[in-house]
Amino acid sequence: MKNLQKLKDQYRKLGEEIEKLEKEGEYKGYGKRLKRYEDIPVREGCFIADDSNIYTATYGVDVGVDKNLFPYKHQAEAVLALSQLLQLREEYIGYWQVDWKDEDQDKYCIEHVSGKISTNTYFGTQNILSFPIRQMRDDFMEDHKELIEEFGKIYK
């Protein structure tokens, strides 16, 4: 019985320590909680320049000032691909505006599921690559598969 009480006390103390660390913003073995973007320390990473090329900032960048910094190159490449996809998508859809609150409006979407490109039809689940008609979505996927794959690297 004493052993059981001793274990319960240890368990309670451990829970209190974890709660204290979480409140202080420390996640043991992971990182720390930041309440403001400006509190991110100077760091290295990759950025997309005005010429749309991706460069590595090895000297350290104050991300509180320069917000165009990605922790990893594959993320910068994926965001650049997304930018191109969104511009292309606008050409395909014209003036159509997706209304995610309208559950009667079908939205034909391209997404990444389990590391693969997939298509689906949604009513309320939001997806950035959405189209008003199935054929348009399928044509877009066929025409821009490489860019869609590149965008999928964001989930790496």
Secondary structure, DSSP 8 states (H G I E B T S, - for coil): -HHHHHHHHHHHHHHHHHHHHHHHTEETTTEE--SSGGGS--EEEEEE-TTS-EEEEEEEE-TTT----BSSHHHHHHHHHHHHHHHHHHHHHTT----TT-TTS-EEEEEEETTEEEEEEESSS--SEEESSHHHHHHHHHHTHHHHHHHHGGG-
